Amino acid sequence: MQVIPHQLLNSEHIELWPAALLRARGSHDARLLARGDWLMRRKRDGRYLAVRLPQGWMPLVTRFWREPGVDEALGHLQRLDQLPRLPDAAPLPLHGLHERLAALGLDADDYATRSGLSLVAEPARLQLAGFDRYRRPLWLTAGAARQWLRMRQAAALEGVAMDAISGYRSHDYQLGIFERKFARGQALAQILQVNAAPGYSEHHGGDALDIGAPGEAPAEESFEQAPAFAWLQRHAAAFGFAMSYPRGNPHGIVYEPWHWRYHAS
């Protein structure tokens, strides 16, 4: 039986996903994903580039090896193949992020000063922490994944149900949120009240997740009325989690009772 990897290998331009965890985009892809162990995915648009089969890499786009970052991603995978229990890797560099923020009309230094938020680098590796409400793989750092699963189980033993809405998000994903909201006519200042600027979201670091409860709308202030929120207020600190954006927080971000971050002791 095929062993499914439980890590996401991250690089500046490319992610390497366990193939079995991704949704096929047609019958051809389905057959390849069923036979492969890793899939190479372009971060900026989610395009599937190639699948690793027992006999080698099968391209899903022509000349995939010319994609930026392929050599870096393959080197990362080679190190994992040689030593499955790799020590923690350094976070990814922040090359080019200031230019991308400028394209949104945002001065990074001014934003950091006004918001009090810091740039957050992406981890080089993330751990599978189960699945979110929408059956998407939930990726977190190893410590956050372990403690989220323990915390959720502890709540369940007390009859309190909670689920994850989302975990790790790349800089590219956050940029996409802004681009979609611009397309709907929202102004930059309006978006920044709800979403941190790309590069400044705690979700980039893999330690933060949005938590919900069955039957509750996701990412709504009404979550504070749910038994899950009351349980988190009493017990989350014991598992290393804290709410990042209470009412009146100094960052100018709206009250987010659903957003919790793991702080390693």
C-alpha positions in Angstrom: 0.0 0.0 0.0 1.3 3.5 -0.9 2.5 5.6 2.0 1.1 9.1 1.8 3.5 11.8 2.8 2.2 14.2 5.5 4.3 17.2 4.7 4.2 20.1 2.3 7.6 21.2 1.0 7.6 24.9 0.3 9.8 27.1 -1.8 9.6 30.6 -3.1 7.8 29.8 -6.4 6.8 26.1 -6.0 5.1 23.8 -3.5 5.5 20.1 -3.4 2.3 18.4 -2.2 1.5 14.8 -1.4 -0.2 13.8 -4.6 -3.0 11.8 -2.9 -4.2 14.9 -1.1 -4.9 17.0 -4.2 -8.0 17.0 -6.3 -7.7 15.7 -9.8 -8.5 18.1 -12.7 -9.6 15.5 -15.1 -9.4 11.8 -15.6 -5.8 11.9 -16.9 -4.6 13.8 -13.8 -6.6 11.4 -11.6 -4.7 8.4 -12.9 -1.4 10.1 -12.4 -2.2 11.3 -8.9 -3.2 7.8 -7.9 0.1 6.5 -9.0 2.4 9.3 -7.8 3.7 10.3 -4.4 4.5 14.0 -4.9 3.0 16.8 -7.1 4.8 20.0 -8.0 2.4 23.0 -7.9 3.1 26.5 -9.0 2.3 28.9 -6.1 1.1 32.0 -8.0 -1.8 30.3 -9.7 -2.0 26.7 -8.3 -1.1 25.2 -11.7 -0.1 21.5 -11.5 3.3 21.2 -13.1 4.4 17.5 -12.7 3.8 14.3 -10.7 6.6 12.1 -9.4 5.9 8.4 -10.4 8.0 5.4 -9.6 9.8 5.8 -12.9 10.4 9.5 -12.6 8.7 12.9 -13.1 5.7 13.0 -15.4 5.1 16.6 -16.8 1.7 18.1 -16.7 2.8 21.2 -18.5 5.4 21.3 -21.3 9.0 22.0 -20.2 8.1 22.2 -16.6 11.8 22.0 -15.7 12.1 25.6 -17.0 9.7 27.0 -14.3 11.4 29.3 -11.8 12.3 27.5 -8.6 12.2 23.9 -9.9 15.8 23.1 -9.0 15.2 24.5 -5.5 12.1 22.4 -5.0 13.7 19.2 -6.3 16.7 19.8 -4.0 14.3 20.1 -1.0 12.7 16.8 -1.9 16.0 15.1 -2.4 17.1 16.0 1.1 13.8 14.7 2.5 14.2 11.4 0.6 17.7 11.0 2.1 16.8 12.0 5.6 13.0 11.8 6.3 13.3 13.5 9.7 15.0 16.6 8.6 15.8 19.3 11.2 13.8 22.5 11.1 14.6 24.5 8.0 15.2 28.2 7.8 12.1 30.2 6.7 11.9 31.2 3.1 13.4 34.5 2.0 11.3 37.6 1.4 12.7 38.5 -2.1 10.5 40.7 -4.2 7.7 41.2 -1.7 8.1 45.0 -1.4 7.8 45.3 -5.2 4.6 43.2 -5.2 3.2 45.4 -2.4 4.0 48.5 -4.3 2.0 47.1 -7.2 -1.0 47.1 -4.9 -0.4 50.7 -4.0 0.9 49.9 -0.6 4.2 51.3 0.9 5.5 48.4 3.0 7.5 50.5 5.5 4.6 53.0 6.0 2.1 50.1 6.5 4.4 48.3 9.0 4.8 51.5 11.0 1.0 52.3 11.0 -0.2 48.7 11.7 2.5 47.5 14.1 2.6 44.3 12.1 5.8 42.6 11.1 6.7 40.8 7.9 6.1 37.0 8.2 8.2 34.6 6.3 6.8 31.3 5.0 8.0 28.0 6.5 10.0 25.7 4.3 8.0 22.7 5.5 4.5 22.3 6.9 2.8 19.4 8.6 -0.6 18.0 7.8 -3.0 18.8 10.7 -6.1 17.0 9.4 -8.6 18.7 7.2 -10.6 21.9 7.5 -14.3 22.4 7.3 -14.2 22.2 3.5 -12.2 19.0 3.4 -9.1 20.8 2.3 -5.8 19.7 3.8 -4.9 21.9 6.8 -1.2 22.8 6.9 0.5 24.1 10.0 4.0 24.1 11.5 4.7 20.8 13.3 4.2 22.4 16.7 1.0 24.1 15.8 -0.4 21.0 14.1 0.3 18.8 17.1 -1.2 21.2 19.6 -4.3 22.0 17.4 -5.1 18.3 17.2 -4.6 17.9 21.0 -6.7 20.9 21.7 -9.6 19.9 19.5 -9.6 16.4 21.0 -9.6 17.9 24.5 -12.6 20.0 23.6 -14.4 17.1 22.1 -14.0 15.1 25.3 -15.9 17.9 27.0 -18.7 17.8 24.4 -17.5 20.9 22.6 -17.1 20.7 18.8 -14.8 22.9 16.8 -13.3 22.8 13.4 -10.6 24.7 11.4 -11.7 27.2 8.7 -8.2 27.7 7.4 -4.5 27.5 8.4 -1.4 28.3 6.4 -1.7 30.7 3.5 1.1 31.7 1.2 2.0 35.3 0.2 0.6 34.5 -3.2 -2.7 33.4 -1.7 -3.0 36.6 0.2 -2.2 38.7 -2.9 -5.0 36.9 -4.6 -7.5 37.9 -1.9 -6.6 41.6 -2.5 -6.8 41.2 -6.2 -10.3 39.7 -6.0 -11.5 42.3 -3.7 -10.1 45.1 -5.9 -12.0 43.5 -8.8 -15.2 43.8 -6.7 -14.6 47.5 -6.3 -13.3 47.5 -2.7 -10.7 50.2 -1.8 -7.3 49.3 -0.3 -8.2 50.9 3.1 -11.4 48.9 3.3 -9.6 45.6 2.6 -6.9 46.4 5.2 -9.5 46.6 7.9 -10.3 42.9 7.4 -7.2 41.4 5.8 -3.5 42.0 6.7 -1.4 43.1 3.8 0.3 40.2 1.9 3.4 39.3 3.8 2.0 40.6 7.1 -0.7 37.9 7.8 0.0 35.5 10.7 -1.3 32.8 8.5 1.9 33.0 6.4 3.9 31.6 9.3 1.9 28.4 9.6 1.2 29.0 13.3 -2.2 30.7 13.0 -5.6 29.2 12.1 -9.2 30.4 11.9 -11.4 28.3 14.2 -15.1 27.7 13.8 -17.9 25.5 15.1 -20.3 23.3 13.3 -23.4 25.2 12.3 -21.7 28.6 12.8 -20.9 30.9 9.8 -17.2 31.0 9.2 -15.1 34.0 10.3 -18.0 36.0 11.8 -18.1 37.9 15.1 -21.1 35.7 16.1 -18.5 32.9 16.8 -18.0 34.6 20.2 -21.5 33.2 21.2 -20.5 29.6 20.4 -19.6 27.2 23.2 -16.3 26.6 21.3 -15.3 30.2 21.8 -16.0 30.1 25.5 -14.0 26.8 25.7 -11.1 28.5 23.9 -11.1 31.4 26.3 -10.7 29.1 29.2 -8.3 26.5 27.8 -6.5 27.6 24.6 -3.6 29.1 26.5 -2.8 25.6 28.0 -2.2 24.4 24.5 -0.1 27.5 23.5 -2.8 29.3 21.5 -3.9 32.9 22.0 -6.4 35.1 20.2 -4.5 37.6 18.0 -7.0 40.4 17.3 -9.3 41.2 20.3 -11.5 44.3 20.3 -9.4 47.5 20.2 -6.2 45.8 19.1 -3.4 48.1 18.2 -3.1 46.9 14.6 -6.4 48.4 13.3 -7.7 44.9 12.4 -11.4 44.2 13.2 -12.2 42.0 16.1 -11.6 38.4 15.1 -12.7 35.9 17.8 -12.1 33.1 15.4 -8.4 33.8 14.7 -5.9 32.1 17.1 -2.1 31.7 16.9 0.1 29.1 18.4 3.1 30.5 20.4 5.8 27.8 21.0 6.9 27.9 24.6 
